[in-house]
Structures are given as C-alpha cells and as structure tokens.
Amino acid sequence: MARALSATWHTGAELDLLVVRGGRRFGFEVKRTDAPRVTAAMRSAISTLGLERLDVLHAGVATFALAESTRAVAVSRLIEDLEPLR
C-alpha cells in the first residue's frame, strides 16, 4: 500500500506529492514550464525527506535527467517514462 501527501516543511522542503511505498520515498513536483530546473526547495526535500527519487512533471516533450536522482518527466510521456512504484 502506498501513502501520499502534499506538504511544506519548516526546513524549506516543499513537494506537490510525496509517495511512501514499503519504506521508500518518492517525490513529485508539477511545473508549468517546459524547461524545469532544480530549485533549493527540491534539493532540501531530497535531503530532508530522504527521497529515493524526485520526478518533476513538466509541460515539455522530453524526459531528461536534471541531477542525481532527479529527473524532468514530460507529462505527455508520463505513462511510458514513470515506472510502477513497487
């Protein structure tokens, strides 16, 4: 079973969606841009929340790496590029 929530922490970490599955933590951010960038809040969320991966869903057409354990996922490719959380 997966749990999901959206929240802001006092450390500056902010996520649109946090999914916890079997002790693993996955973060999701939604951005209206087609060229997302890693923000300080994203870096804080990865560190503070111990995320295994952060996916930034965006309006562009391609999925690409943004940083270690962080990638930009095109909404148009969501089904193809987002593997099941097991």
Buried (B, 14 or more C-beta within 10 A) or exposed (E): EEEEEEEEEEEEBBBEBBBBBEEBBBBBBBBEEEEBEBBEBBBBBBEEBEBBBBBBBBBBEEBEEBEEEBBBBBBBBEEEBBEEEE
